[in-house]
Amino acid sequence: MDVSVEHDDLGPVVMRVTGEVDVATAAPLRQELAVHMGSHQQDLIVDVSGVTFMDSTGLGVLVRAVRQVHERGGRIELVSHEDPVMNLLRLTALADVLPVHKTVHEARAALSGG
């Protein structure tokens, strides 16, 4: 699994996650999310459209992060399309609860109120 973070002065941080996110690989994602939660910026876009597999551990990391950021007054917008993550979100009914967009552009628009 790989996590890259894009900082843009004009918008929210975009965290792109690729590869497999499971019990053996979820730690780097958890650490990057913790770094973000310790920063001054509240909103975050997590692009998981490059994830090829995610188990319940990876899903738990995302759900926990969404809850923690929400408690701080921020928002996390997820980016996913027809892929393993979206299938998992539908299977667990989290697609109805978590904010999921098809593109980073759509997620940015949601955060800016557009």
N, CA, C and O atoms as CSV, one atom per row, in Angstrom:
chain,resi,resn,atom,element,x,y,z
A,1,MET,N,N,0.836,-1.165,0.000
A,1,MET,CA,C,0.000,0.000,0.000
A,1,MET,C,C,0.886,1.234,0.000
A,1,MET,O,O,1.961,1.239,0.600
A,2,ASP,N,N,0.428,2.278,-0.675
A,2,ASP,CA,C,1.151,3.527,-0.728
A,2,ASP,C,C,0.184,4.662,-0.423
A,2,ASP,O,O,-0.966,4.647,-0.863
A,3,VAL,N,N,0.657,5.643,0.331
A,3,VAL,CA,C,-0.135,6.822,0.650
A,3,VAL,C,C,0.672,8.041,0.240
A,3,VAL,O,O,1.809,8.213,0.679
A,4,SER,N,N,0.087,8.892,-0.603
A,4,SER,CA,C,0.737,10.152,-0.948
A,4,SER,C,C,-0.193,11.288,-0.531
A,4,SER,O,O,-1.416,11.164,-0.596
A,5,VAL,N,N,0.402,12.380,-0.107
A,5,VAL,CA,C,-0.372,13.514,0.389
A,5,VAL,C,C,-0.030,14.736,-0.438
A,5,VAL,O,O,1.141,15.072,-0.617
A,6,GLU,N,N,-1.060,15.400,-0.943
A,6,GLU,CA,C,-0.892,16.616,-1.727
A,6,GLU,C,C,-1.409,17.799,-0.921
A,6,GLU,O,O,-2.579,17.834,-0.538
A,7,HIS,N,N,-0.542,18.760,-0.667
A,7,HIS,CA,C,-0.940,19.976,0.037
A,7,HIS,C,C,-1.130,21.076,-0.990
A,7,HIS,O,O,-0.283,21.290,-1.858
A,8,ASP,N,N,-2.239,21.760,-0.879
A,8,ASP,CA,C,-2.549,22.849,-1.801
A,8,ASP,C,C,-3.015,24.025,-0.958
A,8,ASP,O,O,-3.953,23.888,-0.173
A,9,ASP,N,N,-2.377,25.173,-1.109
A,9,ASP,CA,C,-2.750,26.340,-0.318
A,9,ASP,C,C,-4.177,26.794,-0.597
A,9,ASP,O,O,-4.774,27.493,0.222
A,10,LEU,N,N,-4.720,26.411,-1.728
A,10,LEU,CA,C,-6.041,26.879,-2.110
A,10,LEU,C,C,-7.167,25.926,-1.729
A,10,LEU,O,O,-8.340,26.248,-1.917
A,11,GLY,N,N,-6.829,24.774,-1.202
A,11,GLY,CA,C,-7.890,23.823,-0.895
A,11,GLY,C,C,-7.466,22.813,0.133
A,11,GLY,O,O,-6.396,22.925,0.731
A,12,PRO,N,N,-8.312,21.821,0.337
A,12,PRO,CA,C,-8.017,20.798,1.344
A,12,PRO,C,C,-6.882,19.874,0.914
A,12,PRO,O,O,-6.548,19.781,-0.267
A,13,VAL,N,N,-6.310,19.209,1.879
A,13,VAL,CA,C,-5.299,18.193,1.617
A,13,VAL,C,C,-5.969,17.034,0.891
A,13,VAL,O,O,-7.091,16.646,1.217
A,14,VAL,N,N,-5.265,16.485,-0.101
A,14,VAL,CA,C,-5.742,15.299,-0.809
A,14,VAL,C,C,-4.788,14.160,-0.494
A,14,VAL,O,O,-3.594,14.239,-0.785
A,15,MET,N,N,-5.318,13.106,0.100
A,15,MET,CA,C,-4.531,11.925,0.435
A,15,MET,C,C,-4.929,10.825,-0.541
A,15,MET,O,O,-6.080,10.390,-0.561
A,16,ARG,N,N,-3.968,10.376,-1.352
A,16,ARG,CA,C,-4.238,9.324,-2.331
A,16,ARG,C,C,-3.687,8.001,-1.804
A,16,ARG,O,O,-2.518,7.896,-1.434
A,17,VAL,N,N,-4.549,7.011,-1.781
A,17,VAL,CA,C,-4.186,5.691,-1.258
A,17,VAL,C,C,-4.270,4.700,-2.405
A,17,VAL,O,O,-5.267,4.653,-3.124
A,18,THR,N,N,-3.210,3.900,-2.575
A,18,THR,CA,C,-3.189,2.896,-3.633
A,18,THR,C,C,-2.733,1.557,-3.067
A,18,THR,O,O,-2.066,1.495,-2.034
A,19,GLY,N,N,-3.104,0.495,-3.760
A,19,GLY,CA,C,-2.686,-0.844,-3.353
A,19,GLY,C,C,-3.697,-1.501,-2.430
A,19,GLY,O,O,-4.883,-1.172,-2.452
A,20,GLU,N,N,-3.217,-2.427,-1.624
A,20,GLU,CA,C,-4.076,-3.177,-0.707
A,20,GLU,C,C,-4.023,-2.562,0.686
A,20,GLU,O,O,-2.950,-2.255,1.204
A,21,VAL,N,N,-5.199,-2.389,1.282
A,21,VAL,CA,C,-5.292,-1.875,2.653
A,21,VAL,C,C,-5.939,-2.973,3.485
A,21,VAL,O,O,-7.142,-3.222,3.394
A,22,ASP,N,N,-5.115,-3.622,4.295
A,22,ASP,CA,C,-5.620,-4.709,5.125
A,22,ASP,C,C,-4.911,-4.685,6.471
A,22,ASP,O,O,-4.191,-3.736,6.783
A,23,VAL,N,N,-5.110,-5.708,7.250
A,23,VAL,CA,C,-4.546,-5.753,8.594
A,23,VAL,C,C,-3.020,-5.610,8.581
A,23,VAL,O,O,-2.435,-5.076,9.523
A,24,ALA,N,N,-2.385,-6.085,7.517
A,24,ALA,CA,C,-0.923,-6.033,7.442
A,24,ALA,C,C,-0.396,-4.690,6.936
A,24,ALA,O,O,0.772,-4.365,7.149
A,25,THR,N,N,-1.252,-3.905,6.265
A,25,THR,CA,C,-0.755,-2.683,5.630
A,25,THR,C,C,-1.466,-1.409,6.077
A,25,THR,O,O,-1.143,-0.334,5.572
A,26,ALA,N,N,-2.398,-1.485,6.982
A,26,ALA,CA,C,-3.209,-0.319,7.360
A,26,ALA,C,C,-2.451,0.709,8.201
A,26,ALA,O,O,-2.880,1.860,8.285
A,27,ALA,N,N,-1.347,0.325,8.819
A,27,ALA,CA,C,-0.628,1.235,9.714
A,27,ALA,C,C,-0.181,2.540,9.052
A,27,ALA,O,O,-0.367,3.598,9.652
A,28,PRO,N,N,0.400,2.523,7.843
A,28,PRO,CA,C,0.790,3.797,7.225
A,28,PRO,C,C,-0.404,4.728,6.976
A,28,PRO,O,O,-0.288,5.943,7.138
A,29,LEU,N,N,-1.537,4.163,6.586
A,29,LEU,CA,C,-2.731,4.986,6.391
A,29,LEU,C,C,-3.175,5.595,7.715
A,29,LEU,O,O,-3.489,6.783,7.786
A,30,ARG,N,N,-3.200,4.787,8.751
A,30,ARG,CA,C,-3.569,5.274,10.091
A,30,ARG,C,C,-2.626,6.398,10.521
A,30,ARG,O,O,-3.070,7.403,11.076
A,31,GLN,N,N,-1.331,6.230,10.266
A,31,GLN,CA,C,-0.345,7.246,10.648
A,31,GLN,C,C,-0.530,8.536,9.862
A,31,GLN,O,O,-0.475,9.617,10.447
A,32,GLU,N,N,-0.745,8.454,8.563
A,32,GLU,CA,C,-0.960,9.656,7.751
A,32,GLU,C,C,-2.229,10.386,8.177
A,32,GLU,O,O,-2.250,11.616,8.227
A,33,LEU,N,N,-3.275,9.645,8.481
A,33,LEU,CA,C,-4.504,10.277,8.952
A,33,LEU,C,C,-4.279,10.961,10.296
A,33,LEU,O,O,-4.819,12.041,10.538
A,34,ALA,N,N,-3.493,10.348,11.168
A,34,ALA,CA,C,-3.181,10.957,12.466
A,34,ALA,C,C,-2.391,12.243,12.289
A,34,ALA,O,O,-2.620,13.217,13.006
A,35,VAL,N,N,-1.460,12.253,11.336
A,35,VAL,CA,C,-0.693,13.469,11.047
A,35,VAL,C,C,-1.646,14.580,10.622
A,35,VAL,O,O,-1.535,15.713,11.090
A,36,HIS,N,N,-2.571,14.256,9.744
A,36,HIS,CA,C,-3.530,15.262,9.298
A,36,HIS,C,C,-4.367,15.775,10.467
A,36,HIS,O,O,-4.593,16.978,10.596
A,37,MET,N,N,-4.823,14.862,11.309
A,37,MET,CA,C,-5.680,15.265,12.425
A,37,MET,C,C,-4.922,16.123,13.425
A,37,MET,O,O,-5.538,16.861,14.195
A,38,GLY,N,N,-3.607,16.041,13.427
A,38,GLY,CA,C,-2.804,16.877,14.296
A,38,GLY,C,C,-2.450,18.218,13.673
A,38,GLY,O,O,-1.867,19.077,14.335
A,39,SER,N,N,-2.797,18.404,12.404
A,39,SER,CA,C,-2.476,19.656,11.715
A,39,SER,C,C,-3.588,20.674,11.919
A,39,SER,O,O,-4.633,20.372,12.497
A,40,HIS,N,N,-3.345,21.869,11.439
A,40,HIS,CA,C,-4.325,22.943,11.596
A,40,HIS,C,C,-5.468,22.860,10.593
A,40,HIS,O,O,-6.526,23.445,10.825
A,41,GLN,N,N,-5.285,22.155,9.495
A,41,GLN,CA,C,-6.328,22.075,8.481
A,41,GLN,C,C,-7.339,21.006,8.864
A,41,GLN,O,O,-6.968,19.895,9.241
A,42,GLN,N,N,-8.610,21.347,8.766
A,42,GLN,CA,C,-9.645,20.440,9.246
A,42,GLN,C,C,-10.171,19.494,8.182
A,42,GLN,O,O,-10.408,18.321,8.472
A,43,ASP,N,N,-10.361,19.972,6.952
A,43,ASP,CA,C,-10.982,19.157,5.913
A,43,ASP,C,C,-9.936,18.334,5.159
A,43,ASP,O,O,-8.779,18.734,5.033
A,44,LEU,N,N,-10.369,17.191,4.668
A,44,LEU,CA,C,-9.465,16.258,4.006
A,44,LEU,C,C,-10.226,15.490,2.933
A,44,LEU,O,O,-11.382,15.110,3.124
A,45,ILE,N,N,-9.572,15.270,1.818
A,45,ILE,CA,C,-10.098,14.393,0.771
A,45,ILE,C,C,-9.227,13.143,0.760
A,45,ILE,O,O,-8.005,13.236,0.637
A,46,VAL,N,N,-9.847,11.984,0.886
A,46,VAL,CA,C,-9.126,10.715,0.837
A,46,VAL,C,C,-9.563,9.989,-0.433
A,46,VAL,O,O,-10.700,9.533,-0.549
A,47,ASP,N,N,-8.635,9.894,-1.378
A,47,ASP,CA,C,-8.896,9.255,-2.664
A,47,ASP,C,C,-8.466,7.794,-2.579
A,47,ASP,O,O,-7.275,7.484,-2.581
A,48,VAL,N,N,-9.447,6.905,-2.505
A,48,VAL,CA,C,-9.169,5.476,-2.412
A,48,VAL,C,C,-9.492,4.764,-3.726
A,48,VAL,O,O,-9.632,3.541,-3.758
A,49,SER,N,N,-9.608,5.540,-4.814
A,49,SER,CA,C,-9.948,4.916,-6.097
A,49,SER,C,C,-8.826,4.024,-6.626
A,49,SER,O,O,-9.064,3.207,-7.516
A,50,GLY,N,N,-7.610,4.163,-6.097
A,50,GLY,CA,C,-6.497,3.311,-6.500
A,50,GLY,C,C,-6.299,2.105,-5.602
A,50,GLY,O,O,-5.329,1.366,-5.771
A,51,VAL,N,N,-7.189,1.892,-4.660
A,51,VAL,CA,C,-7.088,0.743,-3.757
A,51,VAL,C,C,-7.642,-0.484,-4.470
A,51,VAL,O,O,-8.751,-0.463,-5.005
A,52,THR,N,N,-6.854,-1.550,-4.468
A,52,THR,CA,C,-7.260,-2.783,-5.155
A,52,THR,C,C,-7.935,-3.791,-4.231
A,52,THR,O,O,-8.614,-4.709,-4.691
A,53,PHE,N,N,-7.743,-3.612,-2.914
A,53,PHE,CA,C,-8.373,-4.491,-1.923
A,53,PHE,C,C,-8.411,-3.765,-0.594
A,53,PHE,O,O,-7.452,-3.089,-0.222
A,54,MET,N,N,-9.516,-3.903,0.123
A,54,MET,CA,C,-9.606,-3.348,1.474
A,54,MET,C,C,-10.394,-4.319,2.341
A,54,MET,O,O,-11.465,-4.787,1.955
A,55,ASP,N,N,-9.848,-4.618,3.523
A,55,ASP,CA,C,-10.565,-5.482,4.451
A,55,ASP,C,C,-11.187,-4.625,5.551
A,55,ASP,O,O,-11.158,-3.397,5.481
A,56,SER,N,N,-11.744,-5.273,6.556
A,56,SER,CA,C,-12.430,-4.552,7.630
A,56,SER,C,C,-11.484,-3.672,8.439
A,56,SER,O,O,-11.921,-2.669,9.003
A,57,THR,N,N,-10.206,-4.019,8.511
A,57,THR,CA,C,-9.247,-3.179,9.223
A,57,THR,C,C,-9.089,-1.836,8.515
A,57,THR,O,O,-9.128,-0.787,9.159
A,58,GLY,N,N,-8.914,-1.863,7.214
A,58,GLY,CA,C,-8.801,-0.625,6.449
A,58,GLY,C,C,-10.068,0.197,6.524
A,58,GLY,O,O,-10.014,1.419,6.661
A,59,LEU,N,N,-11.203,-0.464,6.436
A,59,LEU,CA,C,-12.476,0.235,6.544
A,59,LEU,C,C,-12.617,0.879,7.927
A,59,LEU,O,O,-13.100,2.005,8.051
A,60,GLY,N,N,-12.198,0.161,8.946
A,60,GLY,CA,C,-12.250,0.705,10.305
A,60,GLY,C,C,-11.383,1.944,10.468
A,60,GLY,O,O,-11.769,2.883,11.164
A,61,VAL,N,N,-10.210,1.955,9.828
A,61,VAL,CA,C,-9.326,3.122,9.874
A,61,VAL,C,C,-10.028,4.327,9.261
A,61,VAL,O,O,-9.974,5.422,9.820
A,62,LEU,N,N,-10.682,4.139,8.125
A,62,LEU,CA,C,-11.391,5.247,7.471
A,62,LEU,C,C,-12.557,5.745,8.312
A,62,LEU,O,O,-12.716,6.951,8.502
A,63,VAL,N,N,-13.366,4.834,8.813
A,63,VAL,CA,C,-14.537,5.226,9.607
A,63,VAL,C,C,-14.109,5.966,10.872
A,63,VAL,O,O,-14.713,6.974,11.235
A,64,ARG,N,N,-13.087,5.478,11.532
A,64,ARG,CA,C,-12.576,6.134,12.745
A,64,ARG,C,C,-12.086,7.551,12.426
A,64,ARG,O,O,-12.346,8.488,13.181
A,65,ALA,N,N,-11.384,7.697,11.315
A,65,ALA,CA,C,-10.869,9.012,10.917
A,65,ALA,C,C,-12.010,9.977,10.612
A,65,ALA,O,O,-11.974,11.136,11.024
A,66,VAL,N,N,-13.017,9.500,9.891
A,66,VAL,CA,C,-14.170,10.355,9.583
A,66,VAL,C,C,-14.809,10.841,10.883
A,66,VAL,O,O,-15.119,12.025,11.016
A,67,ARG,N,N,-15.006,9.950,11.825
A,67,ARG,CA,C,-15.620,10.313,13.108
A,67,ARG,C,C,-14.755,11.314,13.865
A,67,ARG,O,O,-15.273,12.306,14.377
A,68,GLN,N,N,-13.454,11.077,13.945
A,68,GLN,CA,C,-12.568,11.966,14.691
A,68,GLN,C,C,-12.478,13.352,14.057
A,68,GLN,O,O,-12.486,14.358,14.766
A,69,VAL,N,N,-12.392,13.412,12.736
A,69,VAL,CA,C,-12.333,14.707,12.068
A,69,VAL,C,C,-13.658,15.444,12.240
A,69,VAL,O,O,-13.670,16.659,12.438
A,70,HIS,N,N,-14.761,14.726,12.167
A,70,HIS,CA,C,-16.077,15.339,12.355
A,70,HIS,C,C,-16.202,15.929,13.766
A,70,HIS,O,O,-16.760,17.011,13.945
A,71,GLU,N,N,-15.681,15.213,14.756
A,71,GLU,CA,C,-15.722,15.709,16.135
A,71,GLU,C,C,-14.939,17.006,16.299
A,71,GLU,O,O,-15.242,17.800,17.190
A,72,ARG,N,N,-13.932,17.233,15.451
A,72,ARG,CA,C,-13.128,18.458,15.488
A,72,ARG,C,C,-13.735,19.577,14.646
A,72,ARG,O,O,-13.186,20.677,14.572
A,73,GLY,N,N,-14.870,19.289,14.014
A,73,GLY,CA,C,-15.515,20.297,13.191
A,73,GLY,C,C,-15.105,20.249,11.733
A,73,GLY,O,O,-15.470,21.136,10.962
A,74,GLY,N,N,-14.351,19.228,11.336
A,74,GLY,CA,C,-13.918,19.097,9.955
A,74,GLY,C,C,-14.712,18.037,9.218
A,74,GLY,O,O,-15.638,17.430,9.757
A,75,ARG,N,N,-14.322,17.831,7.969
A,75,ARG,CA,C,-14.997,16.833,7.134
A,75,ARG,C,C,-13.964,16.047,6.347
A,75,ARG,O,O,-12.925,16.575,5.951
A,76,ILE,N,N,-14.264,14.794,6.131
A,76,ILE,CA,C,-13.488,13.961,5.214
A,76,ILE,C,C,-14.431,13.555,4.094
A,76,ILE,O,O,-15.515,13.023,4.334
A,77,GLU,N,N,-14.002,13.813,2.881
A,77,GLU,CA,C,-14.740,13.397,1.699
A,77,GLU,C,C,-13.937,12.274,1.047
A,77,GLU,O,O,-12.736,12.422,0.819
A,78,LEU,N,N,-14.581,11.170,0.750
A,78,LEU,CA,C,-13.918,10.036,0.109
A,78,LEU,C,C,-14.113,10.104,-1.395
A,78,LEU,O,O,-15.142,10.574,-1.880
A,79,VAL,N,N,-13.114,9.631,-2.126
A,79,VAL,CA,C,-13.214,9.517,-3.579
A,79,VAL,C,C,-13.066,8.044,-3.916
A,79,VAL,O,O,-12.060,7.414,-3.590
A,80,SER,N,N,-14.077,7.508,-4.570
A,80,SER,CA,C,-14.072,6.107,-4.971
A,80,SER,C,C,-15.075,5.967,-6.109
A,80,SER,O,O,-16.032,6.735,-6.203
A,81,HIS,N,N,-14.855,5.011,-6.946
A,81,HIS,CA,C,-15.819,4.733,-8.005
A,81,HIS,C,C,-16.090,3.244,-7.994
A,81,HIS,O,O,-15.964,2.616,-6.943
A,82,GLU,N,N,-16.439,2.679,-9.065
A,82,GLU,CA,C,-16.760,1.249,-9.103
A,82,GLU,C,C,-15.490,0.429,-8.911
A,82,GLU,O,O,-14.848,0.023,-9.879
A,83,ASP,N,N,-15.146,0.197,-7.687
A,83,ASP,CA,C,-13.937,-0.542,-7.357
A,83,ASP,C,C,-14.170,-1.337,-6.078
A,83,ASP,O,O,-15.268,-1.292,-5.525
A,84,PRO,N,N,-13.174,-2.056,-5.599
A,84,PRO,CA,C,-13.366,-2.874,-4.396
A,84,PRO,C,C,-13.805,-2.071,-3.169
A,84,PRO,O,O,-14.581,-2.571,-2.354
A,85,VAL,N,N,-13.324,-0.844,-3.029
A,85,VAL,CA,C,-13.706,-0.054,-1.851
A,85,VAL,C,C,-15.184,0.317,-1.925
A,85,VAL,O,O,-15.907,0.198,-0.935
A,86,MET,N,N,-15.626,0.759,-3.073
A,86,MET,CA,C,-17.038,1.125,-3.221
A,86,MET,C,C,-17.927,-0.080,-2.974
A,86,MET,O,O,-18.978,0.042,-2.345
A,87,ASN,N,N,-17.518,-1.242,-3.462
A,87,ASN,CA,C,-18.286,-2.465,-3.208
A,87,ASN,C,C,-18.364,-2.764,-1.716
A,87,ASN,O,O,-19.420,-3.152,-1.216
A,88,LEU,N,N,-17.260,-2.588,-1.007
A,88,LEU,CA,C,-17.242,-2.814,0.441
A,88,LEU,C,C,-18.126,-1.801,1.158
A,88,LEU,O,O,-18.839,-2.158,2.096
A,89,LEU,N,N,-18.086,-0.542,0.729
A,89,LEU,CA,C,-18.936,0.484,1.337
A,89,LEU,C,C,-20.415,0.168,1.130
A,89,LEU,O,O,-21.229,0.367,2.032
A,90,ARG,N,N,-20.756,-0.322,-0.049
A,90,ARG,CA,C,-22.153,-0.705,-0.297
A,90,ARG,C,C,-22.549,-1.918,0.539
A,90,ARG,O,O,-23.638,-1.953,1.112
A,91,LEU,N,N,-21.672,-2.903,0.605
A,91,LEU,CA,C,-21.954,-4.129,1.347
A,91,LEU,C,C,-22.213,-3.843,2.823
A,91,LEU,O,O,-23.065,-4.479,3.444
A,92,THR,N,N,-21.475,-2.885,3.380
A,92,THR,CA,C,-21.608,-2.553,4.796
A,92,THR,C,C,-22.602,-1.411,5.035
A,92,THR,O,O,-22.775,-0.976,6.174
A,93,ALA,N,N,-23.253,-0.924,3.984
A,93,ALA,CA,C,-24.210,0.190,4.041
A,93,ALA,C,C,-23.551,1.515,4.425
A,93,ALA,O,O,-24.248,2.478,4.745
A,94,LEU,N,N,-22.232,1.574,4.397
A,94,LEU,CA,C,-21.540,2.824,4.709
A,94,LEU,C,C,-21.576,3.802,3.539
A,94,LEU,O,O,-21.332,4.995,3.722
A,95,ALA,N,N,-21.876,3.314,2.349
A,95,ALA,CA,C,-21.999,4.210,1.192
A,95,ALA,C,C,-23.147,5.188,1.394
A,95,ALA,O,O,-23.161,6.260,0.791
A,96,ASP,N,N,-24.109,4.828,2.237
A,96,ASP,CA,C,-25.239,5.712,2.525
A,96,ASP,C,C,-24.920,6.711,3.627
A,96,ASP,O,O,-25.657,7.679,3.817
A,97,VAL,N,N,-23.836,6.491,4.352
A,97,VAL,CA,C,-23.500,7.323,5.502
A,97,VAL,C,C,-22.275,8.206,5.234
A,97,VAL,O,O,-22.256,9.377,5.613
A,98,LEU,N,N,-21.271,7.647,4.591
A,98,LEU,CA,C,-20.039,8.386,4.333
A,98,LEU,C,C,-20.165,9.188,3.036
A,98,LEU,O,O,-20.789,8.733,2.077
A,99,PRO,N,N,-19.572,10.379,3.012
A,99,PRO,CA,C,-19.602,11.181,1.784
A,99,PRO,C,C,-18.621,10.610,0.757
A,99,PRO,O,O,-17.408,10.661,0.961
A,100,VAL,N,N,-19.143,10.068,-0.342
A,100,VAL,CA,C,-18.313,9.445,-1.370
A,100,VAL,C,C,-18.571,10.141,-2.702
A,100,VAL,O,O,-19.720,10.366,-3.081
A,101,HIS,N,N,-17.499,10.477,-3.404
A,101,HIS,CA,C,-17.578,11.152,-4.694
A,101,HIS,C,C,-16.810,10.342,-5.728
A,101,HIS,O,O,-15.957,9.525,-5.382
A,102,LYS,N,N,-17.120,10.578,-6.998
A,102,LYS,CA,C,-16.442,9.845,-8.073
A,102,LYS,C,C,-15.102,10.463,-8.436
A,102,LYS,O,O,-14.231,9.771,-8.964
A,103,THR,N,N,-14.917,11.754,-8.163
A,103,THR,CA,C,-13.662,12.427,-8.512
A,103,THR,C,C,-13.220,13.350,-7.385
A,103,THR,O,O,-14.016,13.738,-6.531
A,104,VAL,N,N,-11.939,13.692,-7.398
A,104,VAL,CA,C,-11.401,14.659,-6.432
A,104,VAL,C,C,-12.056,16.012,-6.655
A,104,VAL,O,O,-12.336,16.736,-5.699
A,105,HIS,N,N,-12.301,16.356,-7.911
A,105,HIS,CA,C,-12.958,17.627,-8.236
A,105,HIS,C,C,-14.332,17.718,-7.559
A,105,HIS,O,O,-14.672,18.755,-6.990
A,106,GLU,N,N,-15.115,16.647,-7.618
A,106,GLU,CA,C,-16.430,16.625,-6.969
A,106,GLU,C,C,-16.295,16.756,-5.453
A,106,GLU,O,O,-17.091,17.444,-4.814
A,107,ALA,N,N,-15.298,16.102,-4.883
A,107,ALA,CA,C,-15.084,16.187,-3.434
A,107,ALA,C,C,-14.696,17.610,-3.027
A,107,ALA,O,O,-15.167,18.119,-2.010
A,108,ARG,N,N,-13.836,18.250,-3.825
A,108,ARG,CA,C,-13.465,19.649,-3.544
A,108,ARG,C,C,-14.694,20.547,-3.604
A,108,ARG,O,O,-14.872,21.417,-2.752
A,109,ALA,N,N,-15.528,20.342,-4.594
A,109,ALA,CA,C,-16.744,21.149,-4.736
A,109,ALA,C,C,-17.660,20.967,-3.526
A,109,ALA,O,O,-18.260,21.931,-3.050
A,110,ALA,N,N,-17.769,19.733,-3.029
A,110,ALA,CA,C,-18.610,19.470,-1.852
A,110,ALA,C,C,-18.073,20.210,-0.625
A,110,ALA,O,O,-18.844,20.769,0.156
A,111,LEU,N,N,-16.752,20.209,-0.461
A,111,LEU,CA,C,-16.167,20.890,0.688
A,111,LEU,C,C,-16.288,22.411,0.593
A,111,LEU,O,O,-16.360,23.100,1.611
A,112,SER,N,N,-16.308,22.924,-0.633
A,112,SER,CA,C,-16.410,24.375,-0.792
A,112,SER,C,C,-17.862,24.833,-0.849
A,112,SER,O,O,-18.140,26.027,-0.965
A,113,GLY,N,N,-18.792,23.869,-0.766
A,113,GLY,CA,C,-20.201,24.211,-0.755
A,113,GLY,C,C,-20.798,24.383,-2.137
A,113,GLY,O,O,-21.919,24.869,-2.284
A,114,GLY,N,N,-20.035,23.977,-3.162
A,114,GLY,CA,C,-20.515,24.158,-4.538
A,114,GLY,C,C,-21.098,22.959,-5.156
A,114,GLY,O,O,-21.530,23.005,-6.307
